[in-house]
Protein backbone atom coordinates (compact mmCIF):
# COMPACT_ATOMS: atom_id res chain seq x y z
CA UNK A 1 0.00 0.00 0.00
CA UNK A 2 2.68 2.51 1.04
CA UNK A 3 4.84 1.47 -1.92
CA UNK A 4 1.94 2.18 -4.27
CA UNK A 5 1.45 5.64 -2.78
CA UNK A 6 5.16 6.38 -3.02
CA UNK A 7 5.44 5.02 -6.56
CA UNK A 8 2.62 7.34 -7.66
CA UNK A 9 4.32 10.47 -6.30
CA UNK A 10 3.92 12.27 -9.62
CA UNK A 11 0.13 11.90 -9.37
CA UNK A 12 0.16 13.55 -5.93
CA UNK A 13 2.43 16.34 -7.15
CA UNK A 14 0.17 16.92 -10.16
CA UNK A 15 -2.98 17.03 -8.02
CA UNK A 16 -1.27 19.42 -5.62
CA UNK A 17 -0.18 21.68 -8.49
CA UNK A 18 -3.69 21.70 -10.00
CA UNK A 19 -5.18 22.54 -6.62
CA UNK A 20 -2.63 25.28 -6.08
CA UNK A 21 -3.32 26.91 -9.45
CA UNK A 22 -7.11 26.62 -9.00
CA UNK A 23 -6.89 28.09 -5.51
CA UNK A 24 -4.68 30.95 -6.69
CA UNK A 25 -7.07 31.84 -9.53
CA UNK A 26 -10.09 31.63 -7.23
CA UNK A 27 -8.38 33.84 -4.65
CA UNK A 28 -7.38 36.33 -7.36
CA UNK A 29 -10.96 36.46 -8.67
CA UNK A 30 -12.51 36.86 -5.22
CA UNK A 31 -10.18 39.71 -4.29
CA UNK A 32 -11.20 41.70 -7.37
CA UNK A 33 -13.74 44.48 -6.83
CA UNK A 34 -17.33 43.46 -7.58
CA UNK A 35 -17.46 45.50 -10.82
CA UNK A 36 -14.35 43.78 -12.15
CA UNK A 37 -15.79 40.36 -11.27
CA UNK A 38 -18.98 41.14 -13.17
CA UNK A 39 -16.97 42.43 -16.16
CA UNK A 40 -14.91 39.22 -16.17
CA UNK A 41 -18.11 37.17 -16.17
CA UNK A 42 -19.57 39.26 -19.00
CA UNK A 43 -16.42 38.75 -21.08
CA UNK A 44 -16.71 35.03 -20.47
CA UNK A 45 -20.39 35.21 -21.47
CA UNK A 46 -19.45 36.58 -24.89
CA UNK A 47 -17.50 33.39 -25.55
CA UNK A 48 -20.32 31.28 -24.11
CA UNK A 49 -22.86 32.99 -26.38
CA UNK A 50 -20.72 32.27 -29.44
CA UNK A 51 -20.34 28.63 -28.36
CA UNK A 52 -24.11 28.32 -27.85
CA UNK A 53 -24.70 29.89 -31.27
CA UNK A 54 -22.42 27.27 -32.79
CA UNK A 55 -24.29 24.45 -31.03
CA UNK A 56 -27.91 25.46 -31.65
CA UNK A 57 -29.94 26.63 -34.65
CA UNK A 58 -30.95 30.25 -35.06
CA UNK A 59 -34.54 29.62 -33.94
CA UNK A 60 -33.65 28.32 -30.47
CA UNK A 61 -32.79 31.44 -28.50
CA UNK A 62 -34.20 30.08 -25.26
CA UNK A 63 -32.16 26.89 -25.60
CA UNK A 64 -29.04 28.98 -26.13
CA UNK A 65 -29.88 30.92 -22.96
CA UNK A 66 -30.37 27.71 -20.98
CA UNK A 67 -27.13 26.28 -22.36
CA UNK A 68 -25.16 29.36 -21.35
CA UNK A 69 -26.82 29.33 -17.94
CA UNK A 70 -25.76 25.72 -17.45
CA UNK A 71 -22.18 26.61 -18.34
CA UNK A 72 -22.36 29.63 -16.01
CA UNK A 73 -23.49 27.43 -13.10
CA UNK A 74 -20.63 25.01 -13.82
CA UNK A 75 -18.00 27.74 -14.19
CA UNK A 76 -19.15 30.04 -11.37
CA UNK A 77 -21.16 27.90 -8.90
CA UNK A 78 -20.80 30.27 -5.94
CA UNK A 79 -21.82 33.31 -7.97
CA UNK A 80 -24.70 31.42 -9.58
CA UNK A 81 -26.29 31.00 -6.15
CA UNK A 82 -26.22 34.78 -5.62
CA UNK A 83 -27.18 36.02 -9.10
CA UNK A 84 -30.82 35.71 -10.13
CA UNK A 85 -31.78 34.25 -13.49
CA UNK A 86 -33.20 37.63 -14.53
CA UNK A 87 -29.88 39.32 -13.80
CA UNK A 88 -28.12 36.59 -15.74
CA UNK A 89 -30.46 37.17 -18.69
CA UNK A 90 -29.61 40.89 -18.69
CA UNK A 91 -25.90 40.02 -18.66
CA UNK A 92 -26.45 37.67 -21.60
CA UNK A 93 -28.28 40.42 -23.49
CA UNK A 94 -25.26 42.69 -23.02
CA UNK A 95 -22.87 39.89 -24.01
CA UNK A 96 -24.96 39.13 -27.10
CA UNK A 97 -24.44 42.68 -28.38
CA UNK A 98 -20.67 42.12 -28.30
CA UNK A 99 -20.99 38.56 -29.61
CA UNK A 100 -23.05 39.73 -32.61
CA UNK A 101 -20.27 42.13 -33.56
CA UNK A 102 -17.72 39.33 -33.26
CA UNK A 103 -19.89 36.91 -35.26
CA UNK A 104 -19.61 39.24 -38.24
CA UNK A 105 -15.89 38.46 -38.37
CA UNK A 106 -15.16 35.81 -41.03
CA UNK A 107 -13.22 33.50 -38.72
CA UNK A 108 -15.94 33.48 -36.07
CA UNK A 109 -18.66 33.00 -38.70
CA UNK A 110 -16.71 30.07 -40.11
CA UNK A 111 -16.38 28.54 -36.62
CA UNK A 112 -20.13 28.84 -36.00
CA UNK A 113 -21.02 27.34 -39.38
CA UNK A 114 -18.63 24.39 -39.09
CA UNK A 115 -20.21 23.12 -35.88
C-alpha positions in Angstrom: 0.0 0.0 0.0 2.7 2.5 1.0 4.8 1.5 -1.9 1.9 2.2 -4.3 1.4 5.6 -2.8 5.2 6.4 -3.0 5.4 5.0 -6.6 2.6 7.3 -7.7 4.3 10.5 -6.3 3.9 12.3 -9.6 0.1 11.9 -9.4 0.2 13.6 -5.9 2.4 16.3 -7.1 0.2 16.9 -10.2 -3.0 17.0 -8.0 -1.3 19.4 -5.6 -0.2 21.7 -8.5 -3.7 21.7 -10.0 -5.2 22.5 -6.6 -2.6 25.3 -6.1 -3.3 26.9 -9.4 -7.1 26.6 -9.0 -6.9 28.1 -5.5 -4.7 30.9 -6.7 -7.1 31.8 -9.5 -10.1 31.6 -7.2 -8.4 33.8 -4.6 -7.4 36.3 -7.4 -11.0 36.5 -8.7 -12.5 36.9 -5.2 -10.2 39.7 -4.3 -11.2 41.7 -7.4 -13.7 44.5 -6.8 -17.3 43.5 -7.6 -17.5 45.5 -10.8 -14.3 43.8 -12.2 -15.8 40.4 -11.3 -19.0 41.1 -13.2 -17.0 42.4 -16.2 -14.9 39.2 -16.2 -18.1 37.2 -16.2 -19.6 39.3 -19.0 -16.4 38.8 -21.1 -16.7 35.0 -20.5 -20.4 35.2 -21.5 -19.4 36.6 -24.9 -17.5 33.4 -25.6 -20.3 31.3 -24.1 -22.9 33.0 -26.4 -20.7 32.3 -29.4 -20.3 28.6 -28.4 -24.1 28.3 -27.9 -24.7 29.9 -31.3 -22.4 27.3 -32.8 -24.3 24.5 -31.0 -27.9 25.5 -31.7 -29.9 26.6 -34.6 -30.9 30.3 -35.1 -34.5 29.6 -33.9 -33.6 28.3 -30.5 -32.8 31.4 -28.5 -34.2 30.1 -25.3 -32.2 26.9 -25.6 -29.0 29.0 -26.1 -29.9 30.9 -23.0 -30.4 27.7 -21.0 -27.1 26.3 -22.4 -25.2 29.4 -21.4 -26.8 29.3 -17.9 -25.8 25.7 -17.4 -22.2 26.6 -18.3 -22.4 29.6 -16.0 -23.5 27.4 -13.1 -20.6 25.0 -13.8 -18.0 27.7 -14.2 -19.1 30.0 -11.4 -21.2 27.9 -8.9 -20.8 30.3 -5.9 -21.8 33.3 -8.0 -24.7 31.4 -9.6 -26.3 31.0 -6.2 -26.2 34.8 -5.6 -27.2 36.0 -9.1 -30.8 35.7 -10.1 -31.8 34.2 -13.5 -33.2 37.6 -14.5 -29.9 39.3 -13.8 -28.1 36.6 -15.7 -30.5 37.2 -18.7 -29.6 40.9 -18.7 -25.9 40.0 -18.7 -26.4 37.7 -21.6 -28.3 40.4 -23.5 -25.3 42.7 -23.0 -22.9 39.9 -24.0 -25.0 39.1 -27.1 -24.4 42.7 -28.4 -20.7 42.1 -28.3 -21.0 38.6 -29.6 -23.1 39.7 -32.6 -20.3 42.1 -33.6 -17.7 39.3 -33.3 -19.9 36.9 -35.3 -19.6 39.2 -38.2 -15.9 38.5 -38.4 -15.2 35.8 -41.0 -13.2 33.5 -38.7 -15.9 33.5 -36.1 -18.7 33.0 -38.7 -16.7 30.1 -40.1 -16.4 28.5 -36.6 -20.1 28.8 -36.0 -21.0 27.3 -39.4 -18.6 24.4 -39.1 -20.2 23.1 -35.9 
